[in-house]
Amino acid sequence: MTFRYVFTGIIFYFLGGRKIPLDRDALLVAGCSSVSTLTWAVGLSYVSPGDSAVLSYTMPLFSIPIAFVVIREGVRGRELLGALIGFSGVIVYSLTLNHGSQPVGAFFTLVGAVFWAAYSVYYRKLRSREPIPILTTQFLVGSIPGAVGSLLFPQISPGINLSVDVVYLVLFSGVLLFVLWNGLLRRGRVGRITTMALAVPAMTILVDSLRTLALPSILAVVGGAMMFLGVFIANWSRDSEEVGEKAA
């Protein structure tokens, strides 16, 4: 993960005109992002993939109150309802996965979800600023804790697989993912956009079914449908609301 942060940060550094803002808000984005990644990684060592998915995707439920406190974004019942329905779908889907987790892992994973929600809210708060320099700070400054941990506890196995993994993590799970996520949050309400993240585990069900050429279980289908329903409810709005949101 440290390689991902460092190389992604370097790419953003050159794309953003070699700027590294070090003001309070930019550093908060970096800090929240780093804590989110580290706690999620630690949590995954103690919880099953199914529990990790459930706990990580509590993020929309945390983002709505954080947005209310940090940027005074009003809570809309439809967005909260969509987040609750979508998260319920994640729980239903998780029943098809293996469990066997420890409380400490659940704690770290929940902390990761809270900080994921926090830096997502700050993307929205900083929407009037250039996004790429903010992302540069997020990854270069945010890489420091991971770099220190890697030096103290090196676990690197050089090889072709490592190179492929780093390229994928940097280009797709780093640059592309965060440009899109930042761009979405700059253009839409936190409650609506963060709920869209629930489409990720829903799409995972479809992709896994196509990959294995096997029909998903009933629970997986029901869970995926609930996730998509939650995303739809949170993002559905009347024309008058859309006009008011764009004006804001």
Secondary structure, 3 states (H helix, E strand, C coil): CHHHHHHHHHHHHHHCCCCCCCCHHHHHHHHHHHHHHHHHHHHHCCCCHHHHHHHHCCHHHHHHHHHHHHHCCCCCHHHHHHHHHHHHHHHHHHCCCCCCCCHHHHHHHHHHHHHHHHHHHHHHHCCCCCHHHHHHHHHHHHHHHHHHHHHHCCCCCCCHHHHHHHHHHHHHHHHHHHHHHHHHHHHCCHHHHHHHHHHHHHHHHHHHHHHHCCCCCHHHHHHHHHHHHHHHHHHCCCHHHHHHHHHC
